[in-house]
Amino acid sequence: MSLALDLVLVKHGRCAETDLSNMNTCLVLIIFVLILNICICRNHNDVSESPSLKLWSKEKDSIEYYTKPKNGITVPIMIHLDKNLSTKLPVKNKMRSQKFKMAARRVLRDVEDIFEHSSLNLTISFQLLDVKILKNKIAKIAMDGDVVKYLKTYCRWQGEQKLKHENWWFSILFTGLDLFYFDDMGHAAKRVTSRSYMKGMCSINNSCTLTEWGNKNTAFMLAHEIAHSLGVPHDGYPNNECRGRHVMSAVFSPLSHNQAKSWSPCSRRALKHYLSSKRAWCLKPEENNKYILV
């Protein structure tokens, strides 16, 4: 369209004259217009075919894309410790946060080691944003041993913070309390050391976990709960057919010093299925800068 218009303008302009010098000038103008329009067309085609500008890519929506080591998943982490735990740390007040931050980083490294096990066939790393001490002044958080109530109020408070900052992270609360839950008979059962929400990783109000601090299996328990948040259930009936001793075994001994480090085929399959779903939006590379808070 642009080329045709240029030729018409040339035809009805000076080029209509028979003067030789003017004809030469017109020929130069015509050649220049042809070259200019060819370049514009080529640039237009290059832009329309650029892979980086495509809004949808089947390759990027595939499981293989997320399981490539160079495209590993990084989960931003915010860690809190409650007053019951902070008062138990054998350090001076002015050094308490710094010491615990170092300890928390060691725990996260141990958790990464568990997620980097070859049986999972996926690279998951963690970025520690900050470590903070919860104060008793936060009335919205029920700081007691009831794991269901404590986790719910903590997650709700963290959800408000994420909405306020228009950002997303996974929240970890370490507690010095002896956690319990009420069984079907209404009795307090203390056979619990941590709790999280299934498939809650990208949910603004459920991307969190509550874990007891104080034994050598803290990293194992945290990895176990993060896996639940990533859509990985316990091994065995009624969830799947996998048996054996793995990270997601339903039976867990907090006092054991030799916890499983491998993942079952069922855990690997469940994780891949979750990552391919819409619920994992916050972990997809193309969504890293889009915080759809739901």
Beta strands, then each sheet from edge to edge (+ up, - down):
strand 1: 73-81
strand 2: 124-133
strand 3: 170-175
strand 4: 181-182
strand 5: 188-189
strand 6: 194-196
strand 7: 208-212
sheet 1: 2+ 1+ 3+ 7+ 6-
sheet 2: 4+ 5-
end
